[in-house]
Amino acid sequence: MPDIVKLVGSEVSLSTASNISLATVVRIYNFGASSVITVKNAAATTLGTTTIPAGGVIFISKQSTDTIASAVTALATPVAYTN
């Protein structure tokens, strides 16, 4: 987990696929039941999935045009970080 996180945009719901302001690093918080996070490239090909538990926070590194989608209970914020 990063030691220092810089917010570079506003938090958005992942109920609809989003590139999260073309971010390359995204913080995801899931405030509901466990949820599957799906990352797709610009051609809509699934690159990967992961499950985030209720109350969980993860950071995902992605290409700027990749999209992330999940349940309505997952929120994403574009960030920058250092260790």
BELKA-V474840 format. One record per pair of residues at least 12 apart in sequence whose ideal C-beta (glycine too) atoms are under 7 Angstrom apart, sorted by the first residue. I is the first residue (numbers start at 0). GAP is how many residues later the second one is. Records with the same first field share a line. If there is no record, write none. Layout:
I->GAP + GAP
This chain:
0->58
1->57 + 79 + 80 + 81
2->79 + 80
3->77 + 78
4->22 + 74 + 76
5->73 + 74 + 75
6->70 + 72
7->15 + 70 + 71 + 72
8->12 + 14 + 68 + 69
10->64 + 65 + 66
11->63 + 64
12->59 + 62
13->54 + 55 + 56 + 60 + 61 + 62
14->56 + 57
15->53
16->23 + 50 + 51 + 52
17->49 + 50 + 58
18->45 + 46 + 47 + 48
19->48 + 56 + 58
20->57
21->42
22->41 + 55
23->37 + 38 + 39 + 40
24->34 + 36 + 54 + 55 + 56
25->33 + 34 + 36 + 42 + 50 + 51 + 52 + 53
26->30 + 32 + 49 + 50 + 52
27->24 + 29 + 30 + 32 + 46 + 48
28->28 + 46
29->22 + 24 + 25 + 26 + 43 + 44
30->42
31->22 + 39 + 41
32->21 + 40
33->17 + 18 + 19 + 20
34->16 + 17 + 35 + 36 + 38 + 39
35->13 + 15 + 34
36->12 + 13 + 15 + 31 + 33 + 37
37->31 + 32
38->21 + 23 + 27 + 29
39->26 + 27
40->22 + 25
41->23
46->19
51->22
